[in-house]
Amino acid sequence: TMPSQVDFHSDMVVGRNGETIGQICNKFFAAREGVSTENRQRIMRFIENLCLGAAAVGYRTESMHGAGSPQAQRIMIARQGNIQGKKQFAKDIAGIVD
């Protein structure tokens, strides 16, 4: 449930002391010194996209997600995964004609 790239760069003030969304995201998603939160986010998104590759199974993505109910994760995968397109792609590769 990592914030989006837009959140990390947001200058909208939301904190009690005038902190922006971007500042808060960068503060709480920081890890090891010398590794920017943006680079950390980029590599996590890269790994997430690898899990959604051609040979990946759904539970890998659900395991990577790490928060929320499994059903909510399945709904988001179904919404964003272009499942019908992938089914057609598999049919095309297998030589199946509808």
C-alpha positions, 0 to 999 in steps of 0.5 A, spaced: 500 500 500 505 504 498 503 511 496 503 513 488 509 517 485 504 523 485 503 523 493 511 523 494 511 529 490 505 532 492 506 539 495 499 539 499 499 542 506 496 537 511 500 536 517 499 540 523 506 543 522 505 545 515 508 538 512 506 537 505 504 530 503 510 529 499 514 530 506 510 526 510 511 520 505 518 521 504 519 521 512 515 515 513 517 511 507 524 512 508 529 506 509 536 506 509 541 512 509 543 513 502 537 510 498 531 515 496 524 513 498 523 515 490 528 509 488 525 505 493 518 506 491 521 505 484 524 498 485 518 496 489 513 497 483 518 494 478 518 487 483 510 488 483 510 488 475 515 482 475 510 479 479 504 480 474 508 478 468 506 473 463 508 467 467 506 469 474 500 467 478 495 471 482 498 469 489 504 472 488 502 479 487 497 478 493 503 476 497 507 482 495 501 487 496 501 485 504 495 489 506 488 489 506 483 483 505 485 478 499 478 479 496 480 487 495 487 485 492 483 480 487 478 486 485 484 491 484 488 485 480 482 484 476 481 491 474 488 493 473 490 486 470 487 486 463 485 479 464 481 479 458 487 481 454 491 476 457 486 471 456 486 473 448 493 473 448 494 466 451 489 464 446 493 467 440 499 464 442 496 457 443 493 458 436 486 457 439 481 461 434 474 463 437 
